[in-house]
Amino acid sequence: MKTKFQLLVSVSLLATAFGVGAAEPPTPTPTPMSKGATSKLADAALAAAVASTQRPAAERERDRYRHPLATLSFFGVRPDMTVVEIWPSTGWYSQILAPYLREHGHYYAAGAPASLPNASAETKQSVAALQQIFTADPARFGTPTLTEFRPPLRVDIAPPASADLVLSFRNVHNWIAGDYEQAAFDCFFAALKPGGTLGIVEHRGKPGESLDEMKKSGYVSEAYIKALAHNSGFEFVAESGINNNPKDRKDYPEGVWTLPPTFTLGDKDRAKYLAIGESDRMTLKFRKPG
């Protein structure tokens, strides 16, 4: 779904976009933060990244639904972390995370598998679009690493036990539809350091929904996500109501995609769905023991 300024990164990205084999580039070594760097300064840097007017206006408009500052703060992101975002698409969160991590940390964008022979045109276009975002402003984004994610064929989202934080925003329903949701969580567990955090935001389904209902509606049972994480070895840490939406009834003709930002029904009842807003979302934090 979803280039780099230095030559070795550009080669890797072109390989990803066009299916050409290439060695993964070495990860740039982050600049260590000074011992005097405080949590307050890190929070201020995150707030500045979210508030940046360099982010596209249409994306900043969605902050009222996605609450990026509160969400990333809940997951415990810090500027000296190695952070992997799963399926960043064309880079909504990349516009925040890559600049925030540029100096002291590192950002991995584990995108859709554009190098697979059967990759769709949409997948290739989204990967190229993200590549273009990074290439256009290397001073702002630094040198993020683009990897691919699609179990079981693409699972090397970052070197084993290297990530401090793995993040996924509204993706679990897609893995359920592809029947590789457990393999996905296993992949995240392998990439995280002992003590690392997995942060999941997902459309919250009604309790007791079946897998078939989840596949059809795009809403996922909170209990099911917790079970997937537990099966992979994670410990549940906490959940937050940051992204809750009590207006969401979860009973629409085209499932969650009826609501913004997708509006699958087009202009039909658009004002009604706009008044509801984006979906009710669970915000869950898990930990890899260690």
C-alpha positions as CSV (number, residue, x, y, z in Angstrom):
1,M,0.0,0.0,0.0
2,K,1.5,2.3,0.6
3,T,12.5,7.6,-1.4
4,K,15.5,7.9,0.1
5,F,18.1,10.5,-0.7
6,Q,21.2,8.4,-0.3
7,L,22.1,6.1,-3.2
8,L,22.0,2.8,-1.2
9,V,18.5,3.6,0.1
10,S,17.3,4.6,-3.4
11,V,18.5,1.2,-4.8
12,S,16.6,-0.7,-2.1
13,L,13.4,1.3,-2.7
14,L,13.5,0.8,-6.5
15,A,13.9,-2.9,-5.8
16,T,10.8,-2.9,-3.6
17,A,8.8,-0.9,-6.2
18,F,9.7,-3.0,-9.2
19,G,10.4,-6.4,-7.8
20,V,14.2,-6.4,-8.4
21,G,16.2,-8.3,-5.9
22,A,18.6,-6.1,-3.9
23,A,20.5,-6.4,-0.6
24,E,18.9,-4.6,2.3
25,P,20.8,-1.3,3.1
26,P,22.4,-1.0,6.4
27,T,20.4,0.9,9.0
28,P,21.8,4.4,9.7
29,T,23.2,4.7,13.2
30,P,21.0,7.2,15.2
31,T,22.7,10.1,16.9
32,P,22.5,9.3,20.7
33,M,20.4,11.6,22.7
34,S,22.2,13.6,25.4
35,K,21.7,12.4,29.0
36,G,20.0,15.7,29.7
37,A,17.2,14.9,27.2
38,T,14.0,14.7,29.2
39,S,10.6,13.2,28.7
40,K,9.2,16.7,28.6
41,L,11.5,17.7,25.6
42,A,10.5,14.5,23.8
43,D,6.9,15.3,24.3
44,A,7.4,18.8,23.0
45,A,9.2,17.4,19.9
46,L,6.3,15.0,19.2
47,A,3.8,17.8,19.6
48,A,5.8,19.9,17.1
49,A,5.8,17.0,14.6
50,V,2.1,16.6,14.9
51,A,1.5,20.4,14.6
52,S,3.8,20.9,11.7
53,T,2.3,22.8,8.8
54,Q,4.5,20.8,6.5
55,R,2.0,18.0,7.0
56,P,-0.7,18.1,4.2
57,A,-3.7,20.1,5.3
58,A,-6.1,17.2,4.4
59,E,-4.2,14.9,6.8
60,R,-4.1,17.5,9.6
61,E,-7.9,17.8,9.2
62,R,-8.2,14.1,10.2
63,D,-6.3,14.7,13.5
64,R,-9.7,15.2,15.2
65,Y,-10.5,11.6,14.4
66,R,-7.1,9.9,14.7
67,H,-5.7,11.9,17.7
68,P,-2.1,11.3,16.7
69,L,-0.4,13.1,19.6
70,A,-2.4,11.3,22.3
71,T,-2.2,8.0,20.5
72,L,1.6,8.0,20.0
73,S,2.1,9.3,23.6
74,F,0.0,6.4,24.9
75,F,2.1,4.0,23.0
76,G,5.2,5.5,24.6
77,V,7.0,6.7,21.4
78,R,10.3,8.5,22.0
79,P,12.7,10.2,19.5
80,D,15.5,7.8,20.2
81,M,13.5,4.7,19.4
82,T,13.5,2.3,16.4
83,V,9.9,2.3,15.3
84,V,8.3,0.0,12.7
85,E,5.0,1.1,11.2
86,I,3.0,-1.7,9.5
87,W,1.4,-0.8,6.1
88,P,1.8,3.0,6.3
89,S,0.0,3.3,2.9
90,T,0.9,6.7,1.5
91,G,2.3,8.0,4.8
92,W,-0.3,9.6,7.1
93,Y,1.7,8.6,10.2
94,S,5.0,8.7,8.3
95,Q,4.6,12.5,8.1
96,I,4.8,12.6,11.9
97,L,7.0,9.7,12.8
98,A,9.8,10.0,10.2
99,P,10.7,13.7,11.1
100,Y,10.3,12.9,14.8
101,L,12.7,10.0,14.7
102,R,15.1,11.5,12.1
103,E,17.9,12.7,14.4
104,H,18.0,10.2,17.3
105,G,16.0,7.2,16.2
106,H,15.0,5.2,13.1
107,Y,11.7,4.7,11.2
108,Y,10.9,1.5,9.3
109,A,7.9,1.7,7.0
110,A,6.9,-1.9,6.5
111,G,4.7,-1.4,3.4
112,A,2.7,-3.6,1.2
113,P,4.6,-6.2,-0.9
114,A,5.2,-4.3,-4.1
115,S,8.0,-6.7,-5.2
116,L,5.7,-9.8,-5.3
117,P,4.9,-10.9,-8.9
118,N,1.2,-10.6,-8.3
119,A,1.4,-7.1,-6.6
120,S,-1.5,-4.9,-7.8
121,A,-1.1,-1.6,-9.5
122,E,-2.5,0.1,-6.4
123,T,0.1,-1.5,-4.2
124,K,2.9,-0.4,-6.5
125,Q,1.5,3.1,-6.7
126,S,1.2,3.5,-2.9
127,V,4.8,2.3,-2.4
128,A,6.0,4.7,-5.1
129,A,4.0,7.5,-3.5
130,L,5.6,7.0,-0.1
131,Q,9.0,6.8,-1.7
132,Q,8.3,10.1,-3.4
133,I,7.3,11.7,-0.1
134,F,10.7,10.8,1.5
135,T,12.7,11.7,-1.6
136,A,11.1,15.1,-1.9
137,D,12.4,16.3,1.5
138,P,15.4,14.3,2.9
139,A,16.2,17.1,5.3
140,R,12.9,16.6,6.9
141,F,12.5,12.9,6.7
142,G,16.1,11.7,7.0
143,T,16.6,8.1,5.7
144,P,13.8,5.9,6.8
145,T,14.0,2.2,5.7
146,L,11.3,0.7,3.6
147,T,10.6,-3.0,4.0
148,E,7.7,-5.2,3.0
149,F,5.1,-7.0,5.0
150,R,2.8,-9.8,3.9
151,P,3.1,-13.2,5.7
152,P,4.3,-15.7,4.9
153,L,6.2,-14.3,2.0
154,R,7.4,-11.0,3.4
155,V,8.1,-11.0,7.2
156,D,11.4,-9.3,7.5
157,I,10.0,-5.9,8.6
158,A,13.1,-5.1,10.6
159,P,16.1,-7.1,11.9
160,P,15.1,-9.6,14.6
161,A,14.8,-8.1,18.1
162,S,15.7,-4.6,16.9
163,A,12.5,-2.6,17.3
164,D,11.4,-0.7,20.4
165,L,7.9,-0.2,19.0
166,V,5.8,-1.7,16.3
167,L,2.7,0.2,15.3
168,S,-0.4,-0.8,13.3
169,F,-3.3,1.5,12.5
170,R,-6.5,-0.1,11.2
171,N,-4.9,-3.1,9.5
172,V,-5.9,-6.2,11.5
173,H,-9.2,-6.7,9.6
174,N,-7.2,-7.0,6.4
175,W,-5.0,-9.7,7.9
176,I,-8.1,-11.5,9.0
177,A,-9.5,-11.3,5.5
178,G,-6.2,-12.8,4.2
179,D,-6.2,-15.5,6.9
180,Y,-2.7,-14.6,8.2
181,E,-3.5,-12.6,11.3
182,Q,-1.7,-14.9,13.7
183,A,1.4,-15.0,11.4
184,A,1.3,-11.1,11.5
185,F,1.5,-11.0,15.3
186,D,4.2,-13.6,15.3
187,C,6.2,-11.4,12.9
188,F,5.8,-8.3,15.2
189,F,7.0,-10.4,18.2
190,A,10.1,-11.4,16.3
191,A,11.0,-7.9,15.3
192,L,10.6,-6.4,18.8
193,K,13.3,-6.2,21.4
194,P,12.6,-7.9,24.7
195,G,10.5,-5.4,26.6
196,G,9.4,-3.7,23.3
197,T,5.9,-2.5,22.7
198,L,3.2,-3.4,20.1
199,G,0.6,-0.7,19.6
200,I,-2.6,-1.6,17.8
201,V,-5.5,0.7,16.7
202,E,-8.4,-1.1,15.0
203,H,-12.1,-0.7,14.3
204,R,-13.8,-2.1,17.4
205,G,-16.3,-4.8,16.7
206,K,-19.2,-5.9,18.8
207,P,-18.4,-8.6,21.4
208,G,-18.8,-12.1,20.2
209,E,-18.6,-11.4,16.5
210,S,-17.6,-14.3,14.3
211,L,-14.6,-14.3,11.9
212,D,-17.0,-14.2,9.0
213,E,-18.7,-11.2,10.5
214,M,-15.4,-9.4,11.0
215,K,-14.3,-10.1,7.4
216,K,-17.6,-8.7,6.1
217,S,-17.8,-5.6,8.3
218,G,-14.2,-4.6,8.9
219,Y,-14.9,-4.4,12.6
220,V,-12.8,-6.7,14.8
221,S,-13.6,-8.1,18.3
222,E,-11.3,-6.7,20.9
223,A,-11.1,-10.1,22.6
224,Y,-9.9,-11.6,19.3
225,I,-7.0,-9.2,19.0
226,K,-6.0,-9.8,22.6
227,A,-6.1,-13.5,21.9
228,L,-3.9,-13.1,18.8
229,A,-1.3,-11.1,20.8
230,H,-1.4,-13.6,23.7
231,N,-0.9,-16.5,21.3
232,S,2.3,-14.8,19.9
233,G,3.7,-14.3,23.4
234,F,2.7,-10.7,24.1
235,E,1.5,-9.5,27.5
236,F,-1.4,-7.0,27.5
237,V,-0.4,-3.7,29.1
238,A,-3.3,-1.3,28.7
239,E,-6.0,0.2,26.5
240,S,-7.1,3.7,26.0
241,G,-10.3,5.4,25.0
242,I,-8.5,8.0,22.9
243,N,-10.0,6.8,19.6
244,N,-13.4,5.8,20.9
245,N,-16.5,7.0,19.0
246,P,-19.8,6.2,20.7
247,K,-21.7,7.5,17.7
248,D,-20.6,4.6,15.6
249,R,-23.4,2.0,15.5
250,K,-21.4,-0.6,13.5
251,D,-24.4,-1.7,11.4
252,Y,-23.9,-0.1,8.0
253,P,-24.6,-1.4,4.5
254,E,-21.0,-1.6,3.5
255,G,-19.5,-2.2,6.9
256,V,-17.0,0.2,8.3
257,W,-16.1,1.5,4.8
258,T,-19.5,3.2,4.8
259,L,-18.1,5.8,7.1
260,P,-15.5,8.5,6.4
261,P,-12.9,8.6,5.1
262,T,-13.9,5.9,2.6
263,F,-17.6,6.7,2.0
264,T,-18.2,3.6,0.0
265,L,-21.8,4.6,-0.7
266,G,-20.6,7.9,-2.3
267,D,-23.0,10.7,-1.8
268,K,-25.8,8.6,-0.5
269,D,-26.6,9.6,3.1
270,R,-23.1,11.3,3.2
271,A,-24.1,14.0,5.6
272,K,-25.4,11.3,8.1
273,Y,-22.2,9.4,8.0
274,L,-20.1,12.5,8.2
275,A,-22.0,13.4,11.4
276,I,-21.1,10.0,12.8
277,G,-17.4,10.5,11.9
278,E,-14.7,7.9,11.6
279,S,-15.1,4.5,13.2
280,D,-15.1,3.6,16.9
281,R,-11.5,2.3,17.4
282,M,-9.8,0.4,20.2
283,T,-6.3,1.5,21.1
284,L,-4.4,-1.4,22.7
285,K,-0.8,-1.7,24.0
286,F,1.1,-4.9,24.4
287,R,4.6,-5.8,25.6
288,K,7.1,-8.4,24.5
289,P,8.3,-10.0,27.8
290,G,12.0,-9.5,28.7
